[in-house]
Amino acid sequence: MYDIVGTGTVLTSCVAFWLFNKFLDDNSEPVKVPEKYSGYTKCKWRNVMGSILHAVLVSMVGYYCVFRSPEYMSERVTTHTTLGEVNICITIGYLVYDAFDLIRFQGVYSTWPILTHHCCLYLLGFGCIMYHQQLVAYALMGSMIETNSIFLHGRQLLLMYGFSKDSLIYKINNAFNIFTYITFRLIGGSIMLLVFLPADYDKMSSFWFVVFTLAILTLVVINVILFYRLIRSDFIAKDYRSSNIMLSPKQAEKTAIKET
């Protein structure tokens, strides 16, 4: 499908996400912009909204593809369907537009980790998958991992709207976020790295085996680091602040010095 149809799908995806962002820019209703992000920083709110839309779309299509074509899980290297490839093209289009939007409004310096993630891992990896029409199953598994992004970006959106971390809706989202993060990003990524790739070693070239092993390993390491930051922000730091409420200012200062 890596022809005019695939290219057209990528371009259509880019335009669709641009129109979605333009709609958010030009309309304060029915989606109300958080007051803190109503100015120039509105691009950060738009970026989160676009990320949630992309995560919902590609994860649902990914599930549908795998359940409709179970051979994706047994013949992971050679199996490919039109809908599966369309799903990859949608993601490529989103990443191209998102990279452009980040550079335009937030600059390269402040967003280079995300840009590196987009360009090196997904754009390069998904682009190679589309060109060779192989390993589509791995891209679809990556799409299903986006299930967690719904709750991960949902957490960020709740904070933007001023919801307290002690609010019920934040706690519910947080529970789903932790569960899906562990299930999809950590366990799912580890299964891809330690089970599926070694099992498919004889079915792919050594070059692609090394490329995908390094790519998935990088994602797993990044996800472990981000998971630690998430736990520290929502649980460790919260418990630390709660414990210091019972201390005098001088005692709290001594405690902080001991922990550093």
Helices and strands as residue ranges (DSSP letters): H 4-26, G 35-37, H 42-68, H 71-74, H 82-106, H 108-116, I 117-123, H 124-132, H 136-145, H 147-160, H 168-180, I 181-188, H 189-191, I 192-196, H 197-199, G 201-203, H 206-231, I 232-236, H 237-245, H 249-259
